[in-house]
Amino acid sequence: MISQLRAKLRLAIASALIALFFIFTQLLNQGDIEQDPLIKENPNRIDFFVTDATLTRWSKEGTLSSVTHTPKAEHLVNSEQMRLTTPFSVGYRPDGTTEHTIHASVGYFADDNSQLDLEGSVELHHNPDSEKDTALFTEQLSYFPEQNLATSDVEVEFLNNQGSTKGVGMTLNTELNTLDLHSTVRGAYVASTIDQ
């Protein structure tokens, strides 16, 4: 009689544990289905972040293309982009020389690598290690790598050893090396100092 009672008690406990397991599993799965819509739709929702990050890119040929440092990179899952805090990037030519450096207060890099948006104190130096250094200063810059285009809708300023040029809005084709300033263009140029 006692052994039958113990067997029934063990069976009841085992059944209760199995039932609790199934209930617990259902509750966990239900939490994903009934997620708060405000959280689900929040464009700034972070699903992971990395501190003190170095992002390295290589070309299709296997040469170093660029190295970007950021103290914090946050992936915004609903916006499908990575937010970079004070990014500093160095771009390299196939021969390993520095093509450009770029710095900004914040950067947004699309998950599909189609667009990089930089905001706040954007500073780009092309050929920084040569006398042909050209510096670009603006508050907003978007780069589309597949089209080799950089654009801005706000004031931009270019400085080099020949002077400075300012304008509002620009389109820069990095493949063709062409620049189109959209409006309010002003320039100041330095006279040539060729010895005669």
Steps between C-alpha positions, in 0.01 A plus 500: 500500500777745591696405187192561283447836670865595436470399133184710460671793678806475269272488196305803623821698566644404159174600328495833685863573403431421134189719505696787659773462237246529217329798664835674555602436136170642374541812712850560363384461140194715560722788619656524152161502328342761726799738506419864566453671158681814623812295574471304177468816284756716685764604237763538776453149642844344557540124474878502565790739549879484491741727687845605378437357154725483194323427172734384223396464134682335212449547127387219269866457408593441865681829568428709809223746411426686824532490878243675719531550876209584728467496879144363466307329221129427556288293264155656451301190408180676381695758294728229356813704563798536731541826696868592550604749768779742392621277216849557354573321174806466278453393137784335307594471133591157357871586544446553876533881503239710681230630268287679760417543867157585634364595842152589627301524822273211400466262207222271378603204283227300322494123556508441123812722462308729261532826695709675764355815661729726704375780723660770713843656436568285195862538386637318197861524376584372151871428440583597860867397469578723200514864395177434305304458826140616459284535810121493505304639797122465542234402754344220293633264234355187338715252308365236262789257432335308215440824306830661610299807604523730802223754553407774744202736522661747740792744484834350400850648491803372308851613591827427318828678430330700222229654720150423624160437343166508679153405386167361613439141395733287292537182299847346481571209264805327647551280193499785245651758743223751420343744745173687456419770758125565489459863607648808671850424373783728620872462462824662616820404321867547580725654234756267345855532644703365209861629497599668176 
